[in-house]
Amino acid sequence: MSAERFVVLGLAHVRSGWFREVGRWASSAMAPIDYLKCVSAEEVRARLATGRAFSALLADGSLPGVDRDLFDEARDAGCAVFVVDDGLRQRDWADVGASATLADGFTRTELVDLLQQHSSPIGQVDRLPGTTVGDDHTSQWQGHLIGVTGPGGAGSSTLAMALAQGLAIDPRHRHLVALADLCLDADLAMMHGAQDVIPGIQELVDAHRVGTPTLEEIRALTFDGEYRGYHLLLGLRHHRDWTAIRVRAFEAAIASLRRCHRVVVADVDDDLEGESETGSADIEDRNLMARTIAGQADLVLAVGLPGLTGIHHLVRTCARLLAAGLEPERLVPVINRSPRNSRARSAITATLADLVGAERLAHNPIHVSDRRGVEEALHDGVPLPTALAESIARPTQAILTSVGTRRPVASSEPAPIQAGTLGHWTDEEAG
């Protein structure tokens, strides 16, 4: 093959006119391309996974699976993306990652011109393909993201609700706090007495597969919990629905949610295993939501209970987060239903530091005492006790303010942090 030939993947209906025409141009040497036909997005992914070099992907925009995730995988493989658009849908393909758009019925000259502009013949590396993609969402302003996680039974979902409610009390955050249920077994719909389970995270992700919704459209996918002061994004309707959550569309969805709110509180699982630990790509995909939040959050609150079993489970959760790459400065242990006695709290703090490692805990745990009326509030669909909301929100806000100085929300770039600059939340202050 000559160095002047482009290797192009084609994705369209078999009977598509342009699909056959490009094949004719290639076979008759009317265009300097080698053309490989694909009939599904999965076939494209399989070819990309072989490691072979491709110049461009030419895809029919009306096909299922032609979306942000596919485009991102193609660009990661060094492959520019051209979408053939029949004009029947109003979509900004550049916004979801396409290098360029061709009208249905495009000419040979138009295709070759795009190949020369956006991609390189195989064997030439003077240009990087796919570099004309539209602006990434992370370049825009984004609100803070706080993950809340913990083993089953520790009360992490209840504390996530309390945190969102407590933050929403702050005039700075009023009507600008979102609570997102990102657990595989989503419970927040039940805990809020939601009559509808649609829309939720699935609809938010779907909306980002082939476009970027407006802020009004994003807010329309959440429920207005006016009596608690925050917006609620419902979770998966079934455990198995994790298969519908694709990585790039999910990341774009979270970015959009953060653009709509000053603070997003995400209730997530504590299972962070990926392919490197298990050898299974399916497990990594299943844990996508928790892994993404742990990787992007300004803070992750790890919730545990006092007592032997509770502390054991909390230590394990902290270890998982740290092993997954979470910086100690972003990890905040929370002891739910903590004893009120200051000496008992100090003993728990010391035990946790010994088991996790004092050098790996930048913050003393936040102690949240058991409060009356929690179960009644959940049953009746009324706000949680104010004392509970403030006991978790106040110290979290203090830490969040410090963390925000090292990680400006207007930038996705990590910033170095100096040891000791974040401080600690004492037992007395947290009480």
N, C-alpha and C positions, 0 to 999 in steps of 0.2 A: 504494500500500500504506500502510495506517495505521501510525503510529508504535507502536501497541500490538500489532503482529503480530510473531511470532517466525519466523525462517527456519530450518527444521530439515532436516538431511540424515538420511535413513533408510538403513540398511544391514542387509539381511536376505535370506533366501531369498524368491524371488518369491511363493511360495505361503504364506509365513508369515502366520498369522492377524492378529497385531498389526500387521504391515507394511501389510496392506490396510486394517485398521481405522483406523489413523492417517491414511491417505490419505482415507478417507471423512470423518473429522472435519474435515480441512482443506478438502476440496472443498465440504462442506455448511455451512461456517462455524460448525460446532459447537465449534471450538477456534480461538483467535486465532493460527493458524500458517500459513505457507506451507511446503509439504512437497515435498522433492525426493528421489525414490527413487534409490538406488544398489544395484547388485547385486554389487559387489566392492570390496575395499579400494582397489584402484588407481583405480576410478572416483571414490571419495571424495577421494583425493589429487589427482586431476585437477581436481575442482571446487574444492578448497581452493586450488590453484595459480592459479586464475583471478583471485584477488584480491578476489572478491566477499565481502561480509560474511555470515557465518552465525552464528546464535545458538547452535545445539547440534547435536551428532551423536548420533543414536539408533541404537545398533548391537547386533546379535545376538551375544552372547558365544560362541556355538558356531561361528561362521564362522572359517575360516582368515584370517589377516591382521589380526584384531581383537586388537591387542596394544599393548604399551608404545609402540612407534614410531609407530603410527597415532594413538594418543591424544596423544602429544607434538606431532605435526604439527598436529593439530586445535587444541590449546591455543595453539600458536604463532600460529595464524590467528585467535585470539580466540574459539574455539568450545568451549563446554562439552561434556563427553562423558558420555552416559548409556548404560549397558550393560543390555540386557535379558537376564536370566539365568534359565534354565529350572530351576536348582537341582540339575542332575545332576552338576555339578562343584564341588569345593570350592576356590574361587578368591577371593582378596581383591582385587577390582577396584579399590578405592581405592588399594591399594598400587602398582598399575601405572599410575595416572594418571586413573582415572575419577572424575568429579565426583559421581556417584550411581549407584545400581543400581535397576532396576525388575524386579519379578517378571513372568514371562510371564503375560499376561492382565491387565495393568495397565489402570486406568481412565483416562478422559479427564481427570478431575479430578487424578489423581495426576501425570499428565504435565504439565499446566499448572502445578501447584504447583511441580514441580521446575524448570520453565523460569523461573518468577518468582523462584525462590530462587537459582539458579545462573547464569542468563544474562540478557541484556538484549535487549529488542526492538531491531531494527535501527534505527539513527538515534539511540538513546539511549546515553549513555556514562557514566551515573551509577554503574554497577557494572562490574567486570571479570569476564567469564565465566571459569569454570573455576578459581576461586581457592580452592576447597575441597578440592583434591587432597591426598592424604596426604603425609607427610614425605618429602623427598628423601633418597636414600642418602648424599649428600655431607654431610648434617648429622651423621652418625655418625662414630665413630672410624675412622680408616683408617691402615693401615701405609704405609711409604714405598714409592714406585714408582721404579724405576731402569730406564731404557731403554738398551739396548745395540744399536748399529747400525754399519754400515760397508759398503763395497762388497764384492762377491763376491770371495772369496779372501783377505780380510784377516784372517780368523779370528775374526770377531765372535761367532759362535755358540759356538765353543770357549771364548772368554773370558767369555761369558755364563754358561756352565756353571761355569767356574772361579770367577767372582764369586759365584754362588749357593753353591757348595761352600765357599768361603772365609768368606762371611758366616755360613753355618750352623755353622761351627766355634765362633763366638762364643757363649758360654753364653746371652747375652741373646736370641739369635735361634734357638737350637737347636729344630728341629722347627717353626719358624715362618717359614721362607723358602720361597718358591715361585718356580719358573722356568717362565715361560710362553713357548711358541713361537707368536709372532704374525707370522711371516713368511708371505708368499704361497706360497713353496716351502719347506714346513716340513721341517727336517732333524733336529730333536732326537730324534724317535722312533728314527730310524736310529742316531744317535750314542749313544743310551742302550740300544740293542739291544732296544727294546720289542717284545714279541711281539704286543701288541694295539695298535690305532690308535684304538680307541673305549674310553672317552669322551675328548673333547678340547674345544677351544674352541667348536666348533659346538654341542655338547650344553650347555655352560655358557651360551652365548648363548640357546639355545632355552629353557632353564629360566627365563630372565629376560624372556621375551616376554610372558608372561601372569601373572607372579608373582615372588615373591622367595624363593628356596630358603633353607632353614636353613643354618647353618654346617656342620653334619654332611653335608647333601646336597651342599654345594659341595666339601667335602674329598673326598667320594666320587667326584667327577669328576676328581680328580687321582691320579697314581700316586706312591706312597710310595717315594722313592729313599733308603731308610734308610742304605745304605752311603755315600751322599754327603751325607746330612743334610737334603735339601730335598725338597719336593713338586714334581712335574713335571706341567704342563698341556700336553698334546699339541696340535699345531697342525692346520691344515687338511689333510684327506686328499688333496685335489686342488687345484691352483692355482685352478680355476674356482669352487671352493666359496666364494670371497669374496662371491659374490652372495647367499649366505645370511646374511651378517653385516649386521644393521641397526644404525644408529648408536645409538639410545637403549638398546636391549637390550644392545649391546656395552658401552656406558658403565656400565650397571647391573651387568653381569657383572664388569667390572674393579673397580668399587667393592666388590662382594661379595668378590672375591678379596683385596682389600686389607684388608677387615674380618677375614679369617681368618688373616692373616699379618703379621708385623712388617715384612717386606720382600718385595716382589714384583719380580723381575728379569724384564724383558720383552725377548726377542730380536725385533727388528723390522727391516724393510727401511729403506733410506736414500732411498727414493723418496717424496717428500712432496707431489708436485704435486696441485693441486686444480683446481676449476672456474675460479677466477679466473686461473690461469696458462695453462690449456689450452683453456678454453671447453667442457670436457666434464664433465658431472656423473658420468658413468660412471667416469672416471679418479679423481675425488675419492672415489667409493664404493669403488673398488678399493684405494685407499691409506688407507682409513678407519682400519685398525688402527695403522699407523705414525703417521698424523697425530694420532690421539687420544692415543697414548702420548707423543708429542713435546709435546703441549699440556698434559698432566697430570703428567708425571713430575717428581719432585723433582730428578733428575739424568738427563742423557742422555750416555752414554759413546760417543763417536765413534771407532771403531777404524780405524787405518790401519797401513801397513807403512813401514819406512824405505826410502830410495832415491827416485829421481826420480819414478817412476810412483806409488809408494805415497803419497808426500807430496802429489802432485798430486791423487790421488783423495781423500785425507783432507781437503784444503783444500776440495774441491768438496762433500764431505759436510757440513763445518762451515758452509759458505756456505748450503747448502740449509736447514739447521736454523735458522740465524739469520734467513734470509729468511722462513721460515715463522712467525717470531715468537718463537722460543726465546730467552730472556734469556741473555746471555753468562755470567751467574753459574750457570746450570744446565748449561752445556756443558763437558764434560771430554774433551779429546782423549786418546787412548790410542795409543801406539806399540807395536805388537805385534812381537815378535822384534827388539827394539831392541838395538843394539850395547851391549856392557857398558862400553866406554870412555866415561868421563865427558865428555871433550872432544867426542866424536862426538855424545853425547846433547845437549850444550849447543848444538852446531851445528844439530841438528834442531829444538830448541826455538826458537832464534833464527829459523830459516827459516820455521817455522810462524807465528810471531808476525808476521813481515814480510808473509807472503802473506795471512793471514787479517785481520791488523790487531791490533796489540797492545791497542788499546782495546776490542776485541771478544773477547778471550780473558781471562777472569778467572782461569783456572787454567793453570799450566804442564802440559804433557802428563804423563801417567803412563807411564813406560817399563817395559815388560814384556819381559824377556829370553827368548830361546828356551830351552825346558827339554826335557831328555831324557825319554823315556817317555810323551809325550802320545799319539802314535799307538797305542802299545801299550796304553795305558789305555783308549782308545776302543774298540779292537778287542776287548779282554778284558772290557769292561764293569765296570771297577774305577774307584775314585776317581782323579781327575787328580792329578799330583804336587802335594804340599802346598805346595812352594815357589812353584809357579805360582799356586795359589789364593790364597795369602797376598800375593803381589806385586801382585795386582789388587784384592783385597778390603781390604787394610789402608789404602791411600791413599783408596780410594773411601769407606770408612767414615768416615775423618777428614773428608772434604769433606761427606759426607752429614750428619754431626753438625752442622756449621756451617750447612748449608742448612736443616736442620730447625728451627733457631731463628727463621728468618725466614718459614717456611711451616709453621705448626703443623698436624699431621696431623688434628686434631680439627675443622678448619674448612676449607671450600672457598674462603674468601675470600682473594684475593691480599694480600700484605703488602709494604709498601715496603722496599727494601734500601739500605743506605748503601754507597757505593762504598768498597772497600778492607776491608770487614769480614769477608770470607770468607777472605782470605789466599791463599797459593799453596802448591803442593806442589813442593818443590825436587827437582832431579835426584838429589841425594844421598839424600834421604828416600825417594824412589820406587824407588831401585835395589835 
